[in-house]
Amino acid sequence: MTVNEILPLLVPLIVIQLLLMALALRDLLRPERRVRGGNKGVWAMVIIFGELLGPLLYLAAGRIED
């Protein structure tokens, strides 16, 4: 496979990953947001370094809904 064949497959995944990261980080940085474990720094690392699964994990299980 060449770069021209792979690129159309990768671009949508990269865009989805960046959008999920931005959404999760925006939610995490809200002052009133409480998170499981109480440590927003750890969740920020999970979101940033967790590829696609990090933001999904945070959005599904990391937030504490009041």
C-alpha positions in Angstrom: 0.0 0.0 0.0 1.2 3.5 -0.8 0.7 6.7 1.2 -2.0 7.8 -1.3 -4.0 4.6 -0.4 -3.5 4.8 3.3 -4.1 8.6 3.8 -7.8 8.6 3.0 -8.2 5.9 5.7 -6.1 7.7 8.3 -7.5 11.2 8.0 -11.0 10.5 9.3 -9.5 8.5 12.3 -7.2 11.3 13.1 -10.0 13.9 12.9 -12.2 11.8 15.2 -9.4 11.3 17.7 -8.7 15.0 17.8 -12.3 15.9 18.2 -12.8 13.4 21.0 -9.7 14.7 22.8 -10.8 18.3 22.5 -14.3 17.4 23.8 -13.0 15.4 26.7 -10.4 18.0 27.7 -12.9 20.8 27.5 -15.2 18.9 29.8 -12.4 18.0 32.2 -11.3 21.6 32.5 -14.7 22.8 33.6 -14.2 24.1 37.2 -17.3 22.3 38.5 -16.5 18.9 36.9 -15.7 16.1 39.4 -13.9 13.0 38.2 -13.5 9.5 39.5 -10.4 9.3 41.7 -10.5 13.0 42.2 -7.3 13.6 40.1 -7.9 15.7 37.0 -4.2 15.5 36.1 -4.3 11.7 35.8 -7.4 11.9 33.6 -5.8 14.5 31.4 -2.9 12.1 30.8 -5.3 9.3 30.0 -7.1 11.5 27.5 -4.0 12.7 25.8 -1.9 9.5 25.8 -4.8 7.0 25.5 -5.2 7.5 21.7 -8.9 6.9 20.8 -9.7 4.9 24.0 -8.5 7.5 26.5 -11.2 10.1 25.7 -13.8 7.4 25.3 -12.9 6.0 28.7 -13.1 9.4 30.3 -16.4 10.3 28.7 -17.9 6.9 29.6 -16.5 6.2 33.1 -14.3 9.1 34.3 -16.9 11.8 35.0 -19.1 11.9 38.1 -22.5 13.2 37.2 -24.3 15.1 39.9 
